[in-house]
Amino acid sequence: MDETRTEKQDVIRYVLEQCEEKELDKIVMVGDRSYDILGGHAEG
């Protein structure tokens, strides 16, 4: 990790960009920290 993505939202956005599935309603975010929830909500 090069630490260019320091916010959870940035990490989630990067993963979604790399993902072959482009229909966001088919993707589920699972996390165990409040940052995971906040980042997931921020990216839709």
C-alpha positions in Angstrom: 0.0 0.0 0.0 1.4 3.3 -1.0 -1.0 5.3 1.3 -2.4 7.4 -1.6 -5.9 6.5 -0.5 -6.1 7.6 3.1 -9.9 7.9 3.4 -12.2 4.9 3.4 -14.3 6.5 0.7 -11.2 6.7 -1.6 -10.5 3.1 -1.0 -14.0 2.0 -1.8 -14.1 4.2 -4.9 -10.8 2.6 -6.2 -12.2 -0.9 -5.6 -15.4 0.0 -7.5 -13.4 1.4 -10.4 -11.4 -1.9 -10.6 -14.5 -4.1 -10.3 -16.0 -5.6 -13.5 -19.5 -5.2 -12.1 -20.7 -1.7 -12.9 -24.3 -1.9 -11.6 -23.9 -0.6 -8.1 -27.2 -2.0 -6.9 -25.6 -5.5 -7.3 -22.7 -4.7 -5.0 -22.8 -5.1 -1.2 -20.4 -3.4 1.2 -19.6 -5.4 4.3 -17.5 -3.8 7.1 -17.0 -4.0 10.8 -16.0 -0.4 11.5 -18.0 2.9 11.5 -15.5 4.1 8.8 -16.6 1.3 6.5 -20.3 2.3 6.9 -19.5 6.0 6.3 -17.3 5.2 3.3 -19.9 2.9 1.8 -22.7 5.4 2.2 -20.6 8.2 0.7 -19.9 6.1 -2.5 -23.6 5.0 -2.8 
